[in-house]
Amino acid sequence: MGRIFYIMGKSSCGKDTIYRQLLGEGEFSFRTLVPYTTRPIRSGETDGKDYIFTDEKQLKRLSGQGRVIELRSYHTVHGIWNYFTVDDGQVDLARQNYLTVGTLESYAAMRRYFGEEALVPVYIEVEDGERLQRALDRERAQKQPRYAEMCRRFLSDEEDFSEEKLKEASIRRRFQNSGLEGCLEEIREYIRGFLRRDARTQG
């Protein structure tokens, strides 16, 4: 049986960097999951790689077919933008292991859909003061810093990743990203442990 290793954590915890690093190393031969979105494509993005760009009509059709695994809707100044995962043949747990990154809410939905054994949470933590400083440094480097949005995300994370919600999602193991390489090696060994056990079971 394959696994879906699901990276998540509050904003500015380094989850995207860890995701890219694990994929780029090639040690685990992970496949990726490409999510869908109804928002417009941005400069530098590639359809089918960053997201599968679609519209409300296709979302409604896929939902009617029972193929939408999880859906998140965000109210923006441009209207409602939807992000969602679809059972479209990307996932073959009989043959492959996968690596993806997302929210606690989407992780819980994926876990319900594919089963508890298939999903392996990789929850990244950083001390709040350090995380806020990282977010501020990153925002300050932008051409047009959006400090209000940065603060909104920071405060929203307290609700989205509350201890109660982490407990409900059965998040037990936590990886402290106080130093990237040390955190990465801890995660690598964690993944290796699952893969070794799976190999013994299948053997």
C-alpha positions as CSV (number, residue, x, y, z in Angstrom):
1,M,0.0,0.0,0.0
2,G,1.2,3.5,-0.8
3,R,1.2,6.5,1.5
4,I,0.4,10.2,1.1
5,F,2.8,12.2,3.2
6,Y,1.0,15.4,4.0
7,I,3.1,18.4,5.0
8,M,1.3,21.2,6.9
9,G,1.8,23.9,9.4
10,K,1.2,27.6,10.2
11,S,2.3,30.3,7.8
12,S,6.1,31.0,7.6
13,C,6.9,27.7,9.3
14,G,9.0,26.6,6.2
15,K,6.6,23.9,4.9
16,D,6.9,24.9,1.3
17,T,10.7,24.9,1.5
18,I,10.7,21.5,3.1
19,Y,8.3,20.2,0.5
20,R,10.5,21.4,-2.4
21,Q,13.6,20.1,-0.8
22,L,12.2,16.6,-0.3
23,L,10.9,16.5,-3.8
24,G,14.2,17.8,-5.3
25,E,16.4,15.2,-3.5
26,G,14.7,12.3,-5.2
27,E,15.4,9.8,-2.4
28,F,11.8,8.8,-2.0
29,S,10.6,8.9,-5.7
30,F,7.5,10.7,-4.6
31,R,4.7,11.5,-6.9
32,T,2.9,14.8,-6.4
33,L,-0.8,15.8,-6.3
34,V,-1.8,18.7,-8.4
35,P,-4.8,20.6,-6.8
36,Y,-7.5,22.4,-8.8
37,T,-8.5,26.1,-8.5
38,T,-11.0,28.4,-10.0
39,R,-8.8,31.5,-9.6
40,P,-7.1,32.9,-12.7
41,I,-3.6,31.7,-13.6
42,R,-0.8,34.0,-12.4
43,S,2.4,35.0,-14.2
44,G,5.0,32.2,-13.9
45,E,2.5,29.5,-13.2
46,T,1.9,26.4,-15.4
47,D,-1.5,24.8,-15.9
48,G,-1.3,21.2,-14.8
49,K,1.9,21.7,-12.7
50,D,1.1,24.4,-10.1
51,Y,-2.6,23.9,-10.3
52,I,-5.2,22.6,-12.7
53,F,-7.0,25.8,-13.6
54,T,-10.7,25.4,-14.1
55,D,-14.1,27.2,-13.5
56,E,-17.2,27.0,-11.4
57,K,-19.0,24.9,-14.1
58,Q,-16.5,22.1,-13.9
59,L,-16.3,22.3,-10.1
60,K,-20.1,21.8,-10.0
61,R,-19.9,18.8,-12.5
62,L,-17.1,17.1,-10.6
63,S,-18.9,17.7,-7.3
64,G,-22.1,16.2,-8.7
65,Q,-20.1,13.1,-9.7
66,G,-18.8,12.7,-6.1
67,R,-15.2,13.2,-7.2
68,V,-14.4,16.3,-5.1
69,I,-12.4,15.1,-2.1
70,E,-12.0,18.4,-0.4
71,L,-13.0,22.0,-1.1
72,R,-11.9,25.3,0.3
73,S,-13.5,28.6,-0.7
74,Y,-12.0,32.0,-0.1
75,H,-13.8,35.4,-0.4
76,T,-11.5,37.8,-2.3
77,V,-11.9,41.3,-3.8
78,H,-12.3,39.4,-7.1
79,G,-15.1,37.1,-5.9
80,I,-14.9,33.6,-4.5
81,W,-11.9,31.5,-5.4
82,N,-12.1,27.8,-4.8
83,Y,-9.2,25.4,-4.2
84,F,-10.0,21.7,-4.3
85,T,-8.7,18.1,-4.7
86,V,-10.3,15.7,-7.1
87,D,-10.3,12.0,-7.5
88,D,-9.2,12.2,-11.1
89,G,-6.8,9.2,-11.3
90,Q,-3.7,11.0,-10.0
91,V,-3.6,8.8,-6.9
92,D,-2.7,5.1,-7.2
93,L,-1.9,3.9,-3.7
94,A,-1.4,0.4,-4.9
95,R,1.7,1.5,-6.7
96,Q,3.0,4.9,-5.5
97,N,3.9,7.1,-2.5
98,Y,2.9,10.8,-2.7
99,L,4.1,14.0,-1.1
100,T,1.8,17.0,-0.9
101,V,1.4,20.2,1.2
102,G,-1.8,21.8,2.4
103,T,-4.0,22.8,5.3
104,L,-5.2,20.9,8.3
105,E,-8.7,21.1,7.0
106,S,-7.7,19.5,3.7
107,Y,-5.6,16.9,5.4
108,A,-8.6,15.8,7.5
109,A,-10.8,15.5,4.4
110,M,-8.1,13.5,2.5
111,R,-7.8,11.2,5.5
112,R,-11.5,10.5,5.6
113,Y,-11.5,9.8,1.8
114,F,-8.5,7.6,1.5
115,G,-8.4,6.1,5.0
116,E,-6.4,6.8,8.1
117,E,-3.6,4.4,7.1
118,A,-3.0,6.1,3.8
119,L,-2.3,9.6,5.2
120,V,0.8,10.4,7.1
121,P,0.8,13.9,8.7
122,V,4.1,15.9,8.7
123,Y,3.3,18.8,11.0
124,I,5.9,21.6,11.1
125,E,6.2,24.0,14.0
126,V,8.2,27.2,14.6
127,E,8.0,29.3,17.8
128,D,5.5,32.1,17.2
129,G,7.9,35.0,17.7
130,E,10.4,33.5,15.2
131,R,7.6,32.7,12.8
132,L,6.3,36.2,12.9
133,Q,9.8,37.6,12.4
134,R,10.3,35.3,9.3
135,A,6.9,36.5,7.9
136,L,7.9,40.1,8.5
137,D,11.3,39.7,6.8
138,R,9.7,38.0,3.8
139,E,7.0,40.6,3.5
140,R,9.4,43.5,3.8
141,A,11.4,42.1,0.8
142,Q,8.3,42.3,-1.5
143,K,7.9,45.2,-3.9
144,Q,4.5,46.0,-2.3
145,P,4.4,44.6,1.2
146,R,1.0,43.6,2.5
147,Y,1.5,43.8,6.2
148,A,-2.3,43.7,7.0
149,E,-2.7,40.4,5.1
150,M,0.4,39.0,6.8
151,C,-1.2,39.8,10.2
152,R,-4.5,38.3,9.2
153,R,-2.9,35.1,8.2
154,F,-0.9,34.9,11.4
155,L,-4.0,35.4,13.6
156,S,-6.1,33.0,11.4
157,D,-3.5,30.3,12.0
158,E,-4.2,30.3,15.7
159,E,-7.8,29.2,14.9
160,D,-7.0,26.9,12.0
161,F,-4.2,25.0,13.9
162,S,-5.7,25.2,17.4
163,E,-4.7,22.4,19.8
164,E,-8.3,21.2,19.7
165,K,-8.2,20.8,15.9
166,L,-4.8,19.2,15.9
167,K,-6.1,16.6,18.5
168,E,-9.2,16.0,16.4
169,A,-7.0,15.3,13.4
170,S,-4.8,12.9,15.4
171,I,-1.7,15.0,14.9
172,R,0.8,13.5,17.4
173,R,4.2,14.0,16.0
174,R,5.6,17.5,15.5
175,F,8.7,18.6,13.8
176,Q,10.4,21.7,15.1
177,N,11.9,23.8,12.3
178,S,14.4,25.8,14.4
179,G,17.1,24.7,11.9
180,L,16.2,23.6,8.4
181,E,18.7,20.8,7.9
182,G,18.1,19.3,11.3
183,C,14.3,19.4,10.7
184,L,14.7,17.9,7.3
185,E,16.8,15.0,8.5
186,E,14.3,14.2,11.2
187,I,11.5,14.2,8.6
188,R,13.5,12.0,6.3
189,E,14.1,9.4,9.0
190,Y,10.4,9.5,9.9
191,I,9.5,8.8,6.3
192,R,12.1,6.1,6.0
193,G,10.6,4.4,9.0
194,F,7.2,4.1,7.3
195,L,8.6,3.0,4.0
196,R,10.8,0.3,5.8
197,R,7.7,-1.0,7.6
198,D,5.7,-1.1,4.4
199,A,8.5,-2.9,2.6
200,R,8.6,-5.6,5.3
201,T,4.8,-6.0,5.2
202,Q,4.7,-6.3,1.4
203,G,7.7,-8.6,1.4
